[in-house]
Every structure is written in C-alpha cells, then in structure tokens.
Amino acid sequence: MGTKDTPAVIDFILNNTGYSKINYIGHSEGTTQIMAGASLKPEFYKEKMNLCIFLAPPASMSNNSVAIFNLLSLDVNRAILTAMLDTIHLWNLLPYNFLTTGVATLACNLFDGKLCDLVMSFIADADPTIDDTDRYDVYMSNEPAGAGYRNYLHYAQGIHRNVNTFKRYDYGTKGNKEHYGQDAPPDYELSKLDFPLAMLSGS
C-alpha cells in the first residue's frame, strides 16, 4: 500500500488541487503505509510531503498484547493460515458490510457490554479502565473494516522477535529468497524518511 495505493492517492490529490505538496495525518496503519512506502520510494515522498504527522505509529510490535496478533506471531500459525486462505481464495478478512457491522453492534449491546469488551480484547489493544466503553457500539458500527490477510500477518510477524525492528513481509525462507534474495525479510530503512515528521503516541 505504501508503494502503490498511497502514492496514487497523493498524486490524485495534487493533480486535482494544483498543489505541489501535501500535509499528511495518519493513524496506526496509515502511518505504517508511509513508513514502508517512504523507505522504498524515498524520492517520491520527499518531493511530495510538506509535513507528515503520525498518530500511534506501529513499527515495532514487540510490546503488542492483542491476542490475535500474538497467536499469529508464531511462524507455524502464520503458515497454516496462509495455506488455508490461499486454498479457499479468501484474501479479504472480515470485510465491511451490514452483516458484519450489524453483528458487531448487536454484540456490544449484550450482557451490559461485557461481550463487546471480550471481543475487543482479541482484536484491539483495548483497556476498559481507560477506554470509553459506552462508545464501543459506535466504534463497532464501523468495524470490522476488512483487510488483506497478509496485512494482519505482517503486523503479527514482529511480535515474537526480541528486537525492535520493522521488517518487510515474511514469505518464509523460500519466498524470501524469491522476493528479497535472502533468507529473512530485510528491514525497512526508516532513515530514508526525509521530510518534516511529527510522531504522537500515548502510554
């Protein structure tokens, strides 16, 4: 997404507004796209970014406590899921539609919101002691929003590593040799992000 989708959106905006640069504000995955894209296409982003603001940017995932990502952090689990989804040609997980969002909203209204708290703990780094749980039904009316399964796996692959790294997608040893010419996926070179950048995160 950082090398094709986001550049296409940026060019569309610039072509239709006549501006030469954009200001970009991204949250979570919206920052991952820029970090990945700018490390692989640094000249494009340097030329077209005036200011970039990252809200809660997830590069290293080593401190992530989300249950589903921790489950998928194991190589064997990612391999099993990949084989299964490729076999049945299911690449978009939990797409946004009335059925999925309707069920999610309904679940949030059951058992005084406790079921929603439980579901959120599996898919998000939620903390009912500080999150506005009264708004979960609103959040869930737009969730799940869908994503390619490799998106989930890419985030998950960084959890089990003991070092804080931001690596390209791990295709496994054979696939990595084909894609990158080496056994392991290379790091994204974040030193190539050469534009004004502000990062904001909470704790």
NORNORVEN-V965826 format. One record per residue. N is the residue number from 1. RES is the residue in three letters. PHI is phi in radians with two decimals (NA if undefined). PSI is psi in radians with two decimals (none if undefined). Layout:
N:RES:PHI:PSI, N:RES:PHI:PSI
This chain:
1:MET:NA:-0.54, 2:GLY:-1.32:-0.36, 3:THR:-1.79:-0.28, 4:LYS:-2.17:-1.05, 5:ASP:-1.10:-0.95, 6:THR:-1.12:-0.76, 7:PRO:-1.04:-0.63, 8:ALA:-1.13:-0.71, 9:VAL:-1.14:-0.77, 10:ILE:-1.05:-0.83, 11:ASP:-1.11:-0.66, 12:PHE:-1.06:-0.80, 13:ILE:-1.10:-0.83, 14:LEU:-1.14:-0.69, 15:ASN:-1.16:-0.54, 16:ASN:-1.63:-0.27, 17:THR:-1.85:-0.38, 18:GLY:1.47:-0.04, 19:TYR:-1.32:2.79, 20:SER:-1.75:-0.31, 21:LYS:-2.47:2.81, 22:ILE:-2.13:2.77, 23:ASN:-1.76:2.33, 24:TYR:-2.15:2.30, 25:ILE:-2.12:2.12, 26:GLY:-2.21:2.58, 27:HIS:-2.08:2.33, 28:SER:0.91:-1.94, 29:GLU:-1.04:-0.53, 30:GLY:-1.11:-0.37, 31:THR:-1.54:-0.59, 32:THR:-1.03:-0.72, 33:GLN:-1.03:-0.75, 34:ILE:-1.22:-0.76, 35:MET:-1.05:-0.81, 36:ALA:-1.15:-0.85, 37:GLY:-1.10:-0.77, 38:ALA:-1.25:-0.42, 39:SER:-1.34:-0.45, 40:LEU:-1.72:-0.46, 41:LYS:-2.27:1.06, 42:PRO:-1.06:-0.65, 43:GLU:-1.18:-0.66, 44:PHE:-1.05:-0.87, 45:TYR:-1.23:-0.65, 46:LYS:-1.08:-0.70, 47:GLU:-1.23:-0.53, 48:LYS:-1.99:-0.05, 49:MET:-1.75:2.12, 50:ASN:-1.49:-0.83, 51:LEU:-2.65:2.43, 52:CYS:-2.19:2.23, 53:ILE:-2.04:2.13, 54:PHE:-1.80:2.17, 55:LEU:-1.84:2.06, 56:ALA:0.91:1.05, 57:PRO:-1.31:2.14, 58:PRO:-1.73:1.66, 59:ALA:-1.72:-1.16, 60:SER:-1.39:2.41, 61:MET:-1.99:0.22, 62:SER:-1.11:-0.39, 63:ASN:-1.77:0.17, 64:ASN:-1.29:2.33, 65:SER:-1.94:0.13, 66:VAL:-1.15:2.21, 67:ALA:-1.01:-0.82, 68:ILE:-1.14:-0.65, 69:PHE:-1.21:-0.65, 70:ASN:-1.16:-0.65, 71:LEU:-1.10:-0.73, 72:LEU:-1.43:-0.04, 73:SER:-1.26:-0.35, 74:LEU:-1.38:2.30, 75:ASP:-0.93:-0.76, 76:VAL:-1.13:-0.68, 77:ASN:-1.18:-0.68, 78:ARG:-1.15:-0.67, 79:ALA:-1.15:-0.73, 80:ILE:-1.12:-0.83, 81:LEU:-1.10:-0.75, 82:THR:-1.05:-0.83, 83:ALA:-1.08:-0.74, 84:MET:-1.15:-0.85, 85:LEU:-1.22:-0.62, 86:ASP:-1.16:-0.63, 87:THR:-1.13:-0.73, 88:ILE:-1.66:0.07, 89:HIS:1.03:0.73, 90:LEU:-1.91:1.65, 91:TRP:-1.79:-0.38, 92:ASN:-1.77:1.91, 93:LEU:-1.55:2.34, 94:LEU:0.88:1.03, 95:PRO:-1.15:2.72, 96:TYR:-1.28:2.13, 97:ASN:-2.82:3.02, 98:PHE:-1.07:-0.68, 99:LEU:-1.11:-0.90, 100:THR:-1.18:-0.74, 101:THR:-1.26:-0.60, 102:GLY:-1.12:-0.74, 103:VAL:-1.13:-0.73, 104:ALA:-1.10:-0.77, 105:THR:-1.12:-0.74, 106:LEU:-1.06:-0.76, 107:ALA:-1.06:-0.59, 108:CYS:-1.23:-0.32, 109:ASN:-1.69:0.00, 110:LEU:-1.62:2.58, 111:PHE:0.92:0.76, 112:ASP:1.00:0.60, 113:GLY:1.43:-0.07, 114:LYS:-1.15:-0.63, 115:LEU:-1.13:-0.70, 116:CYS:-1.12:-0.73, 117:ASP:-1.00:-0.74, 118:LEU:-1.13:-0.82, 119:VAL:-1.08:-0.78, 120:MET:-1.06:-0.60, 121:SER:-1.17:-0.42, 122:PHE:-1.40:-0.55, 123:ILE:-1.97:-0.16, 124:ALA:-2.53:2.75, 125:ASP:-1.44:1.11, 126:ALA:-1.55:2.55, 127:ASP:-2.38:1.75, 128:PRO:-1.03:-0.28, 129:THR:-1.34:-0.36, 130:ILE:-2.17:-0.34, 131:ASP:-1.39:2.65, 132:ASP:-1.43:1.48, 133:THR:-1.15:-0.37, 134:ASP:-1.13:-0.31, 135:ARG:-1.72:0.01, 136:TYR:-0.99:-0.66, 137:ASP:-1.12:-0.56, 138:VAL:-1.23:-0.79, 139:TYR:-1.02:-0.80, 140:MET:-1.28:-0.26, 141:SER:-1.21:-0.25, 142:ASN:-1.99:0.14, 143:GLU:-2.21:2.68, 144:PRO:-1.26:2.63, 145:ALA:-1.78:-0.06, 146:GLY:1.45:2.63, 147:ALA:-2.96:2.69, 148:GLY:-1.11:2.48, 149:TYR:-1.06:-0.52, 150:ARG:-1.17:-0.40, 151:ASN:-1.09:-0.83, 152:TYR:-1.08:-0.76, 153:LEU:-1.16:-0.60, 154:HIS:-1.12:-0.75, 155:TYR:-1.14:-0.75, 156:ALA:-1.15:-0.57, 157:GLN:-1.10:-0.39, 158:GLY:-1.48:-0.14, 159:ILE:-1.29:-0.73, 160:HIS:-1.39:-0.11, 161:ARG:-1.37:2.54, 162:ASN:-1.52:-0.06, 163:VAL:-2.05:2.68, 164:ASN:-1.48:1.62, 165:THR:-2.22:2.77, 166:PHE:-2.20:1.73, 167:LYS:-1.86:2.80, 168:ARG:-1.23:2.97, 169:TYR:-1.02:2.37, 170:ASP:-1.61:1.90, 171:TYR:-1.57:0.06, 172:GLY:1.54:2.86, 173:THR:-0.95:-0.87, 174:LYS:-1.12:-0.81, 175:GLY:-1.15:-0.65, 176:ASN:-1.11:-0.68, 177:LYS:-1.06:-0.72, 178:GLU:-1.21:-0.72, 179:HIS:-1.48:-0.68, 180:TYR:-2.06:-0.20, 181:GLY:1.33:0.33, 182:GLN:-2.66:2.88, 183:ASP:-1.17:-0.67, 184:ALA:-1.96:2.68, 185:PRO:-1.18:2.45, 186:PRO:-1.31:2.81, 187:ASP:-1.24:2.57, 188:TYR:-1.26:2.32, 189:GLU:-1.55:1.58, 190:LEU:-1.23:-0.24, 191:SER:-1.15:-0.25, 192:LYS:-1.46:-0.09, 193:LEU:-1.28:1.73, 194:ASP:-2.05:1.20, 195:PHE:-2.77:2.80, 196:PRO:-1.03:2.28, 197:LEU:-2.49:2.34, 198:ALA:-2.16:2.37, 199:MET:-2.11:2.29, 200:LEU:-2.19:2.32, 201:SER:-2.59:2.80, 202:GLY:-1.99:3.02, 203:SER:-2.54:none
